[in-house]
C-alpha cells in the first residue's frame, strides 16, 4: 500500500490511476484475420486494496467532493481510456 | 405567464445545498458501516444543520423544494410550479 501515492490533483490522480491499472497480453494466432490487440488493460480500483475503510480517512473539501464524485481521496479513481490516451 | 428568469443566487444557493447533500450522502453511507465513529457523526450533524438552514433560506425566497410535508408551502400552493429540477 505504501507505494500507492494518494494525491488528488487532477493530473497526479491520473498517474495514480495508471498505477492501479493492470494489463495482460492476449495470445495472437498466426492466422488471425483481424488486427491483433496486443495489450489488454483492466482496472483495479482503490477499494480493492482498501478492505474495511479505516476511520478518520482524509476527506476532500465538500465542493471538490461533489466534483470528484467521492468524499475520500483514497477512493478517487478517475477513468482515462488507456487505448485512446497516447 | 411571463417567462420568469431566475436570479444568480438561486443557482448559487442551490449548488451549495447540492454540495452539502452530496457530502451528507457520503457520510451517511460511511456511517452505515462505521456506526460508532463519533467524529463522523459530529460532522454529519453539523452538515445536516447547515443544509437545513440553507434549504430554509432557499425556500423562503424561492418557494418549496419538496412536497408531502418535507417543505413549508407558500401561498398560493406552489410546489408544482416551474422550474422543475430538469428545467433549472
Backbone of each chain as nested JSON, in Angstrom:
{
  "chains": [
    {"id": "A", "residues": [
      {"number": 1, "name": "UNK", "atoms": {"N": [0.842, -1.18, 0.0], "CA": [0.0, 0.0, 0.0], "C": [0.896, 1.255, 0.0]}},
      {"number": 2, "name": "UNK", "atoms": {"N": [2.152, 1.155, 0.487], "CA": [2.945, 2.386, 0.656], "C": [3.213, 3.02, -0.7]}},
      {"number": 3, "name": "UNK", "atoms": {"N": [3.576, 2.182, -1.711], "CA": [3.946, 2.852, -2.96], "C": [2.705, 3.447, -3.605]}},
      {"number": 4, "name": "UNK", "atoms": {"N": [1.585, 3.331, -2.935], "CA": [0.314, 3.753, -3.523], "C": [0.122, 5.223, -3.164]}},
      {"number": 5, "name": "UNK", "atoms": {"N": [0.859, 6.104, -3.891], "CA": [0.865, 7.517, -3.512], "C": [-0.544, 8.074, -3.714]}},
      {"number": 6, "name": "UNK", "atoms": {"N": [-1.15, 8.61, -2.657], "CA": [-2.515, 9.156, -2.826], "C": [-2.376, 10.655, -2.976]}},
      {"number": 7, "name": "UNK", "atoms": {"N": [-2.596, 11.154, -4.201], "CA": [-2.573, 12.623, -4.354], "C": [-3.779, 12.992, -5.194]}},
      {"number": 8, "name": "UNK", "atoms": {"N": [-4.403, 14.121, -4.867], "CA": [-5.706, 14.334, -5.516], "C": [-5.69, 15.485, -6.496]}},
      {"number": 9, "name": "UNK", "atoms": {"N": [-4.462, 15.939, -6.919], "CA": [-4.542, 16.926, -8.021], "C": [-4.912, 16.163, -9.278]}},
      {"number": 10, "name": "UNK", "atoms": {"N": [-5.548, 16.855, -10.242], "CA": [-6.132, 16.154, -11.369], "C": [-5.099, 15.271, -12.072]}},
      {"number": 11, "name": "UNK", "atoms": {"N": [-3.948, 15.867, -12.476], "CA": [-3.069, 15.025, -13.294], "C": [-2.458, 13.918, -12.433]}},
      {"number": 12, "name": "UNK", "atoms": {"N": [-2.092, 14.269, -11.192], "CA": [-1.483, 13.182, -10.405], "C": [-2.486, 12.057, -10.243]}},
      {"number": 13, "name": "UNK", "atoms": {"N": [-3.785, 12.452, -10.134], "CA": [-4.772, 11.385, -9.93], "C": [-4.67, 10.425, -11.107]}},
      {"number": 14, "name": "UNK", "atoms": {"N": [-4.458, 10.995, -12.34], "CA": [-4.363, 10.062, -13.463], "C": [-3.154, 9.174, -13.287]}},
      {"number": 15, "name": "UNK", "atoms": {"N": [-2.031, 9.755, -12.821], "CA": [-0.832, 8.926, -12.638], "C": [-1.179, 7.808, -11.668]}},
      {"number": 16, "name": "UNK", "atoms": {"N": [-1.873, 8.208, -10.569], "CA": [-2.212, 7.186, -9.575], "C": [-3.077, 6.13, -10.236]}},
      {"number": 17, "name": "UNK", "atoms": {"N": [-3.988, 6.618, -11.138], "CA": [-4.92, 5.65, -11.706], "C": [-4.135, 4.624, -12.524]}},
      {"number": 18, "name": "UNK", "atoms": {"N": [-3.079, 5.119, -13.272], "CA": [-2.349, 4.158, -14.078], "C": [-1.743, 3.094, -13.174]}},
      {"number": 19, "name": "UNK", "atoms": {"N": [-1.289, 3.529, -11.98], "CA": [-0.588, 2.539, -11.152], "C": [-1.562, 1.464, -10.706]}},
      {"number": 20, "name": "UNK", "atoms": {"N": [-2.899, 1.758, -10.705], "CA": [-3.807, 0.674, -10.303], "C": [-4.356, -0.028, -11.533]}},
      {"number": 21, "name": "UNK", "atoms": {"N": [-3.908, 0.373, -12.72], "CA": [-4.425, -0.279, -13.931], "C": [-3.486, -1.437, -14.263]}},
      {"number": 22, "name": "UNK", "atoms": {"N": [-4.042, -2.572, -14.577], "CA": [-3.186, -3.719, -14.897], "C": [-3.431, -4.117, -16.337]}},
      {"number": 23, "name": "UNK", "atoms": {"N": [-2.521, -4.959, -16.861], "CA": [-2.688, -5.325, -18.275], "C": [-2.178, -6.735, -18.483]}},
      {"number": 24, "name": "UNK", "atoms": {"N": [-2.57, -7.298, -19.611], "CA": [-2.039, -8.616, -19.978], "C": [-1.969, -8.686, -21.493]}},
      {"number": 25, "name": "UNK", "atoms": {"N": [-1.148, -9.571, -21.997], "CA": [-1.01, -9.708, -23.453], "C": [-1.78, -10.946, -23.903]}},
      {"number": 26, "name": "UNK", "atoms": {"N": [-2.899, -10.759, -24.617], "CA": [-3.618, -11.953, -25.099], "C": [-2.827, -12.668, -26.193]}},
      {"number": 27, "name": "UNK", "atoms": {"N": [-3.096, -13.964, -26.351], "CA": [-2.404, -14.753, -27.386], "C": [-2.86, -14.28, -28.755]}},
      {"number": 28, "name": "UNK", "atoms": {"N": [-1.945, -14.115, -29.685], "CA": [-2.302, -13.702, -31.044], "C": [-1.937, -14.842, -31.981]}},
      {"number": 29, "name": "UNK", "atoms": {"N": [-2.972, -15.381, -32.712], "CA": [-2.713, -16.527, -33.571], "C": [-2.043, -16.103, -34.87]}},
      {"number": 30, "name": "UNK", "atoms": {"N": [-1.416, -17.021, -35.499], "CA": [-0.68, -16.722, -36.733], "C": [-1.658, -16.318, -37.824]}},
      {"number": 31, "name": "UNK", "atoms": {"N": [-2.85, -16.992, -37.864], "CA": [-3.793, -16.715, -38.971], "C": [-4.921, -15.81, -38.525]}},
      {"number": 32, "name": "UNK", "atoms": {"N": [-4.642, -14.968, -37.544], "CA": [-5.704, -14.113, -37.018], "C": [-6.074, -13.08, -38.083]}},
      {"number": 33, "name": "UNK", "atoms": {"N": [-7.31, -13.051, -38.63], "CA": [-7.645, -12.142, -39.73], "C": [-7.683, -10.689, -39.291]}},
      {"number": 34, "name": "UNK", "atoms": {"N": [-7.993, -10.447, -38.05], "CA": [-8.144, -9.032, -37.664], "C": [-6.847, -8.534, -37.059]}},
      {"number": 35, "name": "UNK", "atoms": {"N": [-6.755, -7.197, -36.98], "CA": [-5.558, -6.582, -36.398], "C": [-5.517, -6.978, -34.925]}},
      {"number": 36, "name": "UNK", "atoms": {"N": [-4.458, -7.65, -34.478], "CA": [-4.468, -8.178, -33.105], "C": [-4.396, -7.063, -32.063]}},
      {"number": 37, "name": "UNK", "atoms": {"N": [-5.096, -7.3, -30.959], "CA": [-4.964, -6.385, -29.819], "C": [-3.825, -6.941, -28.977]}},
      {"number": 38, "name": "UNK", "atoms": {"N": [-2.708, -6.225, -28.9], "CA": [-1.523, -6.821, -28.254], "C": [-1.614, -6.711, -26.74]}},
      {"number": 39, "name": "UNK", "atoms": {"N": [-2.136, -5.618, -26.252], "CA": [-2.198, -5.461, -24.789], "C": [-3.633, -5.144, -24.391]}},
      {"number": 40, "name": "UNK", "atoms": {"N": [-4.142, -5.841, -23.382], "CA": [-5.483, -5.532, -22.865], "C": [-5.339, -5.021, -21.45]}},
      {"number": 41, "name": "UNK", "atoms": {"N": [-6.12, -3.957, -21.088], "CA": [-6.0, -3.36, -19.753], "C": [-7.244, -3.683, -18.939]}},
      {"number": 42, "name": "UNK", "atoms": {"N": [-7.077, -3.745, -17.612], "CA": [-8.259, -3.837, -16.737], "C": [-7.982, -3.02, -15.491]}},
      {"number": 43, "name": "UNK", "atoms": {"N": [-9.092, -2.472, -14.964], "CA": [-8.948, -1.545, -13.83], "C": [-8.953, -2.326, -12.534]}},
      {"number": 44, "name": "UNK", "atoms": {"N": [-8.113, -1.9, -11.581], "CA": [-8.236, -2.458, -10.216], "C": [-8.393, -1.248, -9.301]}},
      {"number": 45, "name": "UNK", "atoms": {"N": [-9.639, -0.807, -9.096], "CA": [-9.858, 0.426, -8.342], "C": [-9.394, 0.327, -6.903]}},
      {"number": 46, "name": "UNK", "atoms": {"N": [-9.164, 1.486, -6.274], "CA": [-8.541, 1.503, -4.948], "C": [-9.302, 0.714, -3.898]}},
      {"number": 47, "name": "UNK", "atoms": {"N": [-10.646, 0.61, -4.06], "CA": [-11.356, -0.053, -2.96], "C": [-10.975, -1.532, -2.841]}},
      {"number": 48, "name": "UNK", "atoms": {"N": [-10.389, -2.056, -3.923], "CA": [-9.957, -3.462, -3.842], "C": [-8.802, -3.606, -2.865]}},
      {"number": 49, "name": "UNK", "atoms": {"N": [-8.016, -2.532, -2.759], "CA": [-6.836, -2.618, -1.885], "C": [-7.146, -2.127, -0.483]}},
      {"number": 50, "name": "UNK", "atoms": {"N": [-8.349, -1.544, -0.304], "CA": [-8.575, -0.827, 0.948], "C": [-9.134, -1.748, 2.026]}},
      {"number": 51, "name": "UNK", "atoms": {"N": [-9.964, -2.725, 1.625], "CA": [-10.576, -3.542, 2.674], "C": [-11.514, -2.682, 3.487]}},
      {"number": 52, "name": "UNK", "atoms": {"N": [-11.596, -2.94, 4.805], "CA": [-12.545, -2.178, 5.623], "C": [-11.994, -0.769, 5.802]}},
      {"number": 53, "name": "UNK", "atoms": {"N": [-12.796, 0.236, 5.441], "CA": [-12.301, 1.617, 5.442], "C": [-11.962, 2.045, 6.858]}},
      {"number": 54, "name": "UNK", "atoms": {"N": [-10.709, 2.497, 7.114], "CA": [-10.346, 2.917, 8.474], "C": [-11.038, 4.228, 8.808]}},
      {"number": 55, "name": "UNK", "atoms": {"N": [-11.39, 4.466, 10.08], "CA": [-11.975, 5.767, 10.427], "C": [-10.948, 6.872, 10.283]}},
      {"number": 56, "name": "UNK", "atoms": {"N": [-11.445, 8.107, 10.139], "CA": [-10.552, 9.262, 10.124], "C": [-9.723, 9.356, 8.861]}},
      {"number": 57, "name": "UNK", "atoms": {"N": [-10.278, 8.857, 7.755], "CA": [-9.565, 8.945, 6.472], "C": [-9.626, 10.389, 5.981]}},
      {"number": 58, "name": "UNK", "atoms": {"N": [-8.622, 10.8, 5.226], "CA": [-8.603, 12.175, 4.696], "C": [-9.83, 12.406, 3.812]}},
      {"number": 59, "name": "UNK", "atoms": {"N": [-10.348, 13.672, 3.831], "CA": [-11.547, 13.959, 3.038], "C": [-11.273, 15.086, 2.051]}},
      {"number": 60, "name": "UNK", "atoms": {"N": [-11.961, 15.073, 0.909], "CA": [-11.958, 16.239, 0.008], "C": [-12.797, 17.332, 0.663]}},
      {"number": 61, "name": "UNK", "atoms": {"N": [-12.492, 18.62, 0.394], "CA": [-13.453, 19.666, 0.8], "C": [-14.758, 19.46, 0.029]}},
      {"number": 62, "name": "UNK", "atoms": {"N": [-15.915, 19.706, 0.657], "CA": [-17.21, 19.371, 0.04], "C": [-17.384, 19.799, -1.412]}},
      {"number": 63, "name": "UNK", "atoms": {"N": [-17.039, 21.051, -1.802], "CA": [-17.27, 21.389, -3.216], "C": [-16.475, 20.464, -4.144]}},
      {"number": 64, "name": "UNK", "atoms": {"N": [-15.254, 20.144, -3.732], "CA": [-14.438, 19.269, -4.589], "C": [-14.987, 17.85, -4.543]}},
      {"number": 65, "name": "UNK", "atoms": {"N": [-15.51, 17.444, -3.371], "CA": [-16.054, 16.088, -3.268], "C": [-17.185, 15.921, -4.269]}},
      {"number": 66, "name": "UNK", "atoms": {"N": [-18.014, 16.991, -4.411], "CA": [-19.125, 16.876, -5.355], "C": [-18.597, 16.716, -6.769]}},
      {"number": 67, "name": "UNK", "atoms": {"N": [-17.536, 17.46, -7.108], "CA": [-17.0, 17.394, -8.478], "C": [-16.342, 16.049, -8.721]}},
      {"number": 68, "name": "UNK", "atoms": {"N": [-15.644, 15.558, -7.727], "CA": [-14.872, 14.327, -7.953], "C": [-15.756, 13.093, -7.771]}},
      {"number": 69, "name": "UNK", "atoms": {"N": [-16.913, 13.243, -7.138], "CA": [-17.801, 12.097, -7.042], "C": [-17.522, 11.214, -5.852]}},
      {"number": 70, "name": "UNK", "atoms": {"N": [-16.585, 11.654, -4.977], "CA": [-16.399, 10.876, -3.752], "C": [-15.827, 11.802, -2.698]}},
      {"number": 71, "name": "UNK", "atoms": {"N": [-16.081, 11.465, -1.434], "CA": [-15.605, 12.305, -0.345], "C": [-14.167, 11.936, 0.014]}},
      {"number": 72, "name": "UNK", "atoms": {"N": [-13.745, 10.716, -0.435], "CA": [-12.469, 10.184, 0.055], "C": [-11.444, 10.131, -1.076]}},
      {"number": 73, "name": "UNK", "atoms": {"N": [-10.339, 10.936, -0.914], "CA": [-9.292, 10.878, -1.939], "C": [-8.756, 9.464, -2.144]}},
      {"number": 74, "name": "UNK", "atoms": {"N": [-8.731, 8.662, -1.061], "CA": [-8.163, 7.316, -1.19], "C": [-8.983, 6.491, -2.179]}},
      {"number": 75, "name": "UNK", "atoms": {"N": [-10.267, 6.815, -2.348], "CA": [-11.112, 6.009, -3.231], "C": [-11.345, 6.69, -4.564]}},
      {"number": 76, "name": "UNK", "atoms": {"N": [-10.672, 7.829, -4.778], "CA": [-10.91, 8.577, -6.011], "C": [-10.18, 7.885, -7.16]}},
      {"number": 77, "name": "UNK", "atoms": {"N": [-10.899, 7.48, -8.188], "CA": [-10.252, 6.749, -9.275], "C": [-10.849, 7.158, -10.612]}},
      {"number": 78, "name": "UNK", "atoms": {"N": [-10.423, 8.304, -11.172], "CA": [-10.989, 8.71, -12.447], "C": [-10.524, 7.776, -13.553]}},
      {"number": 79, "name": "UNK", "atoms": {"N": [-11.359, 7.571, -14.545], "CA": [-11.014, 6.64, -15.618], "C": [-10.48, 7.411, -16.809]}},
      {"number": 80, "name": "UNK", "atoms": {"N": [-9.33, 7.004, -17.307], "CA": [-8.867, 7.586, -18.576], "C": [-8.634, 6.403, -19.516]}},
      {"number": 81, "name": "UNK", "atoms": {"N": [-9.158, 6.538, -20.734], "CA": [-9.156, 5.399, -21.647], "C": [-7.725, 5.052, -22.048]}},
      {"number": 82, "name": "UNK", "atoms": {"N": [-7.217, 3.889, -21.682], "CA": [-5.824, 3.556, -21.994], "C": [-5.601, 3.376, -23.487]}},
      {"number": 83, "name": "UNK", "atoms": {"N": [-6.67, 3.06, -24.208], "CA": [-6.485, 2.791, -25.635], "C": [-6.418, 4.084, -26.408]}},
      {"number": 84, "name": "UNK", "atoms": {"N": [-7.03, 5.163, -25.829], "CA": [-7.027, 6.416, -26.583], "C": [-5.844, 7.285, -26.186]}},
      {"number": 85, "name": "UNK", "atoms": {"N": [-5.636, 7.431, -24.839], "CA": [-4.555, 8.372, -24.478], "C": [-3.238, 7.837, -25.066]}},
      {"number": 86, "name": "UNK", "atoms": {"N": [-2.415, 8.745, -25.646], "CA": [-1.158, 8.275, -26.293], "C": [-0.218, 7.641, -25.278]}}
    ]},
    {"id": "B", "residues": [
      {"number": 1, "name": "UNK", "atoms": {"N": [-48.142, 33.4, -18.758], "CA": [-47.351, 33.887, -17.643], "C": [-45.959, 34.224, -18.198]}},
      {"number": 2, "name": "UNK", "atoms": {"N": [-45.479, 35.443, -17.835], "CA": [-44.183, 35.841, -18.372], "C": [-43.144, 34.8, -17.948]}},
      {"number": 3, "name": "UNK", "atoms": {"N": [-42.179, 34.578, -18.841], "CA": [-41.162, 33.588, -18.538], "C": [-40.267, 34.171, -17.453]}},
      {"number": 4, "name": "UNK", "atoms": {"N": [-40.394, 33.611, -16.213], "CA": [-39.67, 34.269, -15.12], "C": [-38.205, 33.843, -15.204]}},
      {"number": 5, "name": "UNK", "atoms": {"N": [-37.304, 34.823, -15.037], "CA": [-35.886, 34.454, -15.074], "C": [-35.406, 34.342, -13.636]}},
      {"number": 6, "name": "UNK", "atoms": {"N": [-34.458, 33.439, -13.411], "CA": [-34.033, 33.173, -12.036], "C": [-32.809, 34.012, -11.715]}},
      {"number": 7, "name": "UNK", "atoms": {"N": [-32.755, 34.591, -10.519], "CA": [-31.579, 35.362, -10.15], "C": [-30.373, 34.441, -9.963]}},
      {"number": 8, "name": "UNK", "atoms": {"N": [-29.174, 35.039, -9.973], "CA": [-27.954, 34.232, -9.864], "C": [-27.916, 33.462, -8.549]}},
      {"number": 9, "name": "UNK", "atoms": {"N": [-28.337, 34.131, -7.458], "CA": [-28.13, 33.415, -6.194], "C": [-29.096, 32.257, -6.041]}},
      {"number": 10, "name": "UNK", "atoms": {"N": [-30.086, 32.155, -6.934], "CA": [-30.908, 30.925, -6.964], "C": [-29.981, 29.732, -7.231]}},
      {"number": 11, "name": "UNK", "atoms": {"N": [-29.1, 29.933, -8.214], "CA": [-28.217, 28.827, -8.599], "C": [-27.132, 28.622, -7.565]}},
      {"number": 12, "name": "UNK", "atoms": {"N": [-26.624, 29.747, -7.014], "CA": [-25.557, 29.597, -6.012], "C": [-26.061, 28.824, -4.802]}},
      {"number": 13, "name": "UNK", "atoms": {"N": [-27.232, 29.252, -4.309], "CA": [-27.8, 28.619, -3.113], "C": [-28.099, 27.146, -3.402]}},
      {"number": 14, "name": "UNK", "atoms": {"N": [-28.612, 26.891, -4.595], "CA": [-28.962, 25.512, -4.947], "C": [-27.706, 24.649, -5.015]}},
      {"number": 15, "name": "UNK", "atoms": {"N": [-26.612, 25.23, -5.54], "CA": [-25.387, 24.442, -5.636], "C": [-24.83, 24.153, -4.244]}},
      {"number": 16, "name": "UNK", "atoms": {"N": [-24.918, 25.163, -3.369], "CA": [-24.426, 24.945, -2.003], "C": [-25.22, 23.819, -1.346]}},
      {"number": 17, "name": "UNK", "atoms": {"N": [-26.528, 23.812, -1.565], "CA": [-27.352, 22.749, -0.981], "C": [-26.937, 21.409, -1.569]}},
      {"number": 18, "name": "UNK", "atoms": {"N": [-26.668, 21.42, -2.878], "CA": [-26.29, 20.175, -3.545], "C": [-24.968, 19.654, -2.989]}},
      {"number": 19, "name": "UNK", "atoms": {"N": [-24.021, 20.581, -2.746], "CA": [-22.708, 20.177, -2.226], "C": [-22.878, 19.532, -0.856]}},
      {"number": 20, "name": "UNK", "atoms": {"N": [-23.662, 20.178, -0.005], "CA": [-23.853, 19.637, 1.348], "C": [-24.592, 18.311, 1.284]}},
      {"number": 21, "name": "UNK", "atoms": {"N": [-25.594, 18.226, 0.426], "CA": [-26.353, 16.979, 0.354], "C": [-25.463, 15.831, -0.106]}},
      {"number": 22, "name": "UNK", "atoms": {"N": [-24.561, 16.111, -1.071], "CA": [-23.69, 15.023, -1.531], "C": [-22.786, 14.56, -0.393]}},
      {"number": 23, "name": "UNK", "atoms": {"N": [-22.225, 15.526, 0.343], "CA": [-21.349, 15.154, 1.459], "C": [-22.139, 14.355, 2.488]}},
      {"number": 24, "name": "UNK", "atoms": {"N": [-23.403, 14.753, 2.693], "CA": [-24.216, 14.032, 3.677], "C": [-24.484, 12.607, 3.208]}},
      {"number": 25, "name": "UNK", "atoms": {"N": [-24.697, 12.432, 1.901], "CA": [-24.91, 11.071, 1.393], "C": [-23.663, 10.232, 1.655]}},
      {"number": 26, "name": "UNK", "atoms": {"N": [-22.488, 10.81, 1.335], "CA": [-21.243, 10.05, 1.528], "C": [-21.056, 9.696, 2.998]}},
      {"number": 27, "name": "UNK", "atoms": {"N": [-21.3, 10.687, 3.88], "CA": [-21.111, 10.431, 5.317], "C": [-22.116, 9.4, 5.802]}},
      {"number": 28, "name": "UNK", "atoms": {"N": [-23.327, 9.48, 5.256], "CA": [-24.35, 8.536, 5.667], "C": [-23.923, 7.115, 5.31]}},
      {"number": 29, "name": "UNK", "atoms": {"N": [-23.447, 6.955, 4.065], "CA": [-23.014, 5.614, 3.642], "C": [-21.856, 5.143, 4.513]}},
      {"number": 30, "name": "UNK", "atoms": {"N": [-20.944, 6.072, 4.831], "CA": [-19.801, 5.699, 5.674], "C": [-20.286, 5.269, 7.057]}},
      {"number": 31, "name": "UNK", "atoms": {"N": [-21.234, 6.034, 7.607], "CA": [-21.697, 5.751, 8.97], "C": [-22.5, 4.468, 9.038]}},
      {"number": 32, "name": "UNK", "atoms": {"N": [-23.073, 4.056, 7.891], "CA": [-23.796, 2.78, 7.898], "C": [-22.866, 1.646, 8.32]}},
      {"number": 33, "name": "UNK", "atoms": {"N": [-21.598, 1.758, 7.915], "CA": [-20.674, 0.663, 8.243], "C": [-19.755, 1.033, 9.399]}},
      {"number": 34, "name": "UNK", "atoms": {"N": [-19.832, 2.28, 9.864], "CA": [-18.978, 2.673, 10.993], "C": [-19.847, 3.36, 12.033]}},
      {"number": 35, "name": "UNK", "atoms": {"N": [-20.763, 2.619, 12.663], "CA": [-21.767, 3.282, 13.5], "C": [-21.202, 4.022, 14.696]}},
      {"number": 36, "name": "UNK", "atoms": {"N": [-19.984, 3.64, 15.178], "CA": [-19.575, 4.352, 16.397], "C": [-18.418, 5.313, 16.126]}},
      {"number": 37, "name": "UNK", "atoms": {"N": [-18.36, 5.836, 14.886], "CA": [-17.312, 6.824, 14.598], "C": [-17.842, 8.197, 15.01]}},
      {"number": 38, "name": "UNK", "atoms": {"N": [-17.476, 8.649, 16.214], "CA": [-18.072, 9.863, 16.763], "C": [-17.736, 11.08, 15.909]}},
      {"number": 39, "name": "UNK", "atoms": {"N": [-16.473, 11.15, 15.44], "CA": [-16.079, 12.302, 14.63], "C": [-16.996, 12.46, 13.435]}},
      {"number": 40, "name": "UNK", "atoms": {"N": [-17.224, 11.337, 12.753], "CA": [-18.042, 11.405, 11.533], "C": [-19.474, 11.791, 11.887]}},
      {"number": 41, "name": "UNK", "atoms": {"N": [-19.947, 11.323, 13.047], "CA": [-21.328, 11.655, 13.427], "C": [-21.426, 13.144, 13.708]}},
      {"number": 42, "name": "UNK", "atoms": {"N": [-20.401, 13.694, 14.394], "CA": [-20.425, 15.145, 14.663], "C": [-20.438, 15.908, 13.342]}},
      {"number": 43, "name": "UNK", "atoms": {"N": [-19.571, 15.468, 12.425], "CA": [-19.5, 16.155, 11.129], "C": [-20.839, 16.051, 10.424]}},
      {"number": 44, "name": "UNK", "atoms": {"N": [-21.453, 14.854, 10.496], "CA": [-22.752, 14.635, 9.834], "C": [-23.791, 15.586, 10.4]}},
      {"number": 45, "name": "UNK", "atoms": {"N": [-23.798, 15.743, 11.731], "CA": [-24.82, 16.606, 12.334], "C": [-24.601, 18.067, 11.977]}},
      {"number": 46, "name": "UNK", "atoms": {"N": [-23.312, 18.494, 11.948], "CA": [-23.097, 19.903, 11.593], "C": [-23.541, 20.149, 10.157]}},
      {"number": 47, "name": "UNK", "atoms": {"N": [-23.21, 19.202, 9.256], "CA": [-23.62, 19.422, 7.869], "C": [-25.138, 19.362, 7.743]}},
      {"number": 48, "name": "UNK", "atoms": {"N": [-25.767, 18.491, 8.54], "CA": [-27.244, 18.419, 8.452], "C": [-27.837, 19.756, 8.854]}},
      {"number": 49, "name": "UNK", "atoms": {"N": [-27.308, 20.332, 9.953], "CA": [-27.873, 21.623, 10.399], "C": [-27.648, 22.675, 9.321]}},
      {"number": 50, "name": "UNK", "atoms": {"N": [-26.419, 22.7, 8.757], "CA": [-26.13, 23.717, 7.733], "C": [-27.068, 23.546, 6.55]}},
      {"number": 51, "name": "UNK", "atoms": {"N": [-27.243, 22.279, 6.141], "CA": [-28.091, 22.042, 4.959], "C": [-29.52, 22.469, 5.247]}},
      {"number": 52, "name": "UNK", "atoms": {"N": [-29.983, 22.213, 6.479], "CA": [-31.359, 22.617, 6.825], "C": [-31.485, 24.126, 6.733]}},
      {"number": 53, "name": "UNK", "atoms": {"N": [-30.467, 24.848, 7.26], "CA": [-30.53, 26.319, 7.227], "C": [-30.573, 26.795, 5.773]}},
      {"number": 54, "name": "UNK", "atoms": {"N": [-29.687, 26.215, 4.947], "CA": [-29.631, 26.659, 3.545], "C": [-30.96, 26.381, 2.855]}},
      {"number": 55, "name": "UNK", "atoms": {"N": [-31.533, 25.193, 3.149], "CA": [-32.808, 24.869, 2.483], "C": [-33.876, 25.853, 2.91]}},
      {"number": 56, "name": "UNK", "atoms": {"N": [-33.836, 26.222, 4.215], "CA": [-34.865, 27.154, 4.711], "C": [-34.702, 28.498, 4.029]}},
      {"number": 57, "name": "UNK", "atoms": {"N": [-33.408, 28.936, 3.942], "CA": [-33.154, 30.219, 3.264], "C": [-33.718, 30.17, 1.854]}},
      {"number": 58, "name": "UNK", "atoms": {"N": [-33.394, 29.081, 1.149], "CA": [-33.811, 28.951, -0.249], "C": [-35.33, 28.986, -0.34]}},
      {"number": 59, "name": "UNK", "atoms": {"N": [-35.984, 28.246, 0.54], "CA": [-37.432, 28.126, 0.421], "C": [-38.134, 29.429, 0.773]}},
      {"number": 60, "name": "UNK", "atoms": {"N": [-37.539, 30.216, 1.674], "CA": [-38.173, 31.492, 1.998], "C": [-38.225, 32.37, 0.755]}},
      {"number": 61, "name": "UNK", "atoms": {"N": [-37.196, 32.282, -0.06], "CA": [-37.137, 33.19, -1.193], "C": [-37.738, 32.583, -2.448]}},
      {"number": 62, "name": "UNK", "atoms": {"N": [-37.557, 31.283, -2.648], "CA": [-37.919, 30.73, -3.963], "C": [-39.011, 29.674, -3.889]}},
      {"number": 63, "name": "UNK", "atoms": {"N": [-39.607, 29.507, -2.71], "CA": [-40.687, 28.534, -2.672], "C": [-40.188, 27.159, -2.275]}},
      {"number": 64, "name": "UNK", "atoms": {"N": [-41.131, 26.207, -2.117], "CA": [-40.769, 24.906, -1.564], "C": [-39.879, 24.103, -2.506]}},
      {"number": 65, "name": "UNK", "atoms": {"N": [-38.978, 23.33, -1.886], "CA": [-38.113, 22.431, -2.661], "C": [-38.764, 21.059, -2.761]}},
      {"number": 66, "name": "UNK", "atoms": {"N": [-39.515, 20.691, -1.708], "CA": [-40.079, 19.339, -1.692], "C": [-41.552, 19.451, -1.309]}},
      {"number": 67, "name": "UNK", "atoms": {"N": [-42.277, 18.324, -1.438], "CA": [-43.696, 18.357, -1.094], "C": [-43.991, 17.301, -0.041]}},
      {"number": 68, "name": "UNK", "atoms": {"N": [-45.259, 17.011, 0.147], "CA": [-45.7, 15.986, 1.096], "C": [-45.133, 16.226, 2.491]}},
      {"number": 69, "name": "UNK", "atoms": {"N": [-45.071, 17.537, 2.866], "CA": [-44.704, 17.824, 4.236], "C": [-43.221, 17.969, 4.457]}},
      {"number": 70, "name": "UNK", "atoms": {"N": [-42.403, 17.838, 3.412], "CA": [-40.951, 17.995, 3.616], "C": [-40.539, 19.438, 3.443]}},
      {"number": 71, "name": "UNK", "atoms": {"N": [-41.488, 20.291, 2.979], "CA": [-41.193, 21.721, 2.878], "C": [-42.464, 22.478, 3.239]}},
      {"number": 72, "name": "UNK", "atoms": {"N": [-42.244, 23.681, 3.827], "CA": [-43.423, 24.524, 4.057], "C": [-43.907, 25.054, 2.721]}},
      {"number": 73, "name": "UNK", "atoms": {"N": [-45.204, 25.424, 2.674], "CA": [-45.7, 25.917, 1.395], "C": [-45.888, 27.418, 1.459]}},
      {"number": 74, "name": "UNK", "atoms": {"N": [-45.714, 28.018, 0.305], "CA": [-46.039, 29.448, 0.181], "C": [-47.524, 29.542, -0.177]}},
      {"number": 75, "name": "UNK", "atoms": {"N": [-48.031, 30.766, -0.246], "CA": [-49.4, 30.938, -0.711], "C": [-49.353, 31.745, -2.001]}},
      {"number": 76, "name": "UNK", "atoms": {"N": [-49.945, 31.4, -3.113], "CA": [-50.712, 30.148, -3.298], "C": [-49.806, 28.933, -3.377]}},
      {"number": 77, "name": "UNK", "atoms": {"N": [-50.443, 27.762, -3.39], "CA": [-49.768, 26.459, -3.426], "C": [-48.79, 26.43, -4.593]}},
      {"number": 78, "name": "UNK", "atoms": {"N": [-47.538, 26.037, -4.346], "CA": [-46.568, 26.317, -5.404], "C": [-45.585, 25.197, -5.692]}},
      {"number": 79, "name": "UNK", "atoms": {"N": [-45.633, 24.074, -4.974], "CA": [-44.54, 23.122, -5.187], "C": [-44.546, 22.6, -6.619]}},
      {"number": 80, "name": "UNK", "atoms": {"N": [-45.707, 22.613, -7.319], "CA": [-45.694, 22.041, -8.662], "C": [-45.482, 23.113, -9.73]}},
      {"number": 81, "name": "UNK", "atoms": {"N": [-45.081, 24.33, -9.287], "CA": [-44.829, 25.391, -10.269], "C": [-43.446, 25.204, -10.898]}},
      {"number": 82, "name": "UNK", "atoms": {"N": [-43.287, 25.629, -12.164], "CA": [-41.92, 25.587, -12.723], "C": [-41.044, 26.544, -11.934]}},
      {"number": 83, "name": "UNK", "atoms": {"N": [-39.706, 26.485, -12.019], "CA": [-38.969, 25.484, -12.791], "C": [-38.878, 24.154, -12.038]}},
      {"number": 84, "name": "UNK", "atoms": {"N": [-39.027, 23.081, -12.801], "CA": [-38.77, 21.769, -12.221], "C": [-37.263, 21.524, -12.293]}},
      {"number": 85, "name": "UNK", "atoms": {"N": [-36.766, 20.491, -11.544], "CA": [-35.313, 20.316, -11.456], "C": [-34.621, 20.249, -12.805]}},
      {"number": 86, "name": "UNK", "atoms": {"N": [-35.258, 19.607, -13.792], "CA": [-34.554, 19.47, -15.061], "C": [-34.616, 20.755, -15.88]}},
      {"number": 87, "name": "UNK", "atoms": {"N": [-35.512, 21.71, -15.386], "CA": [-35.594, 22.967, -16.137], "C": [-34.662, 24.018, -15.572]}},
      {"number": 88, "name": "UNK", "atoms": {"N": [-34.143, 23.761, -14.369], "CA": [-33.364, 24.803, -13.682], "C": [-32.15, 25.168, -14.52]}}
    ]}
  ]
}
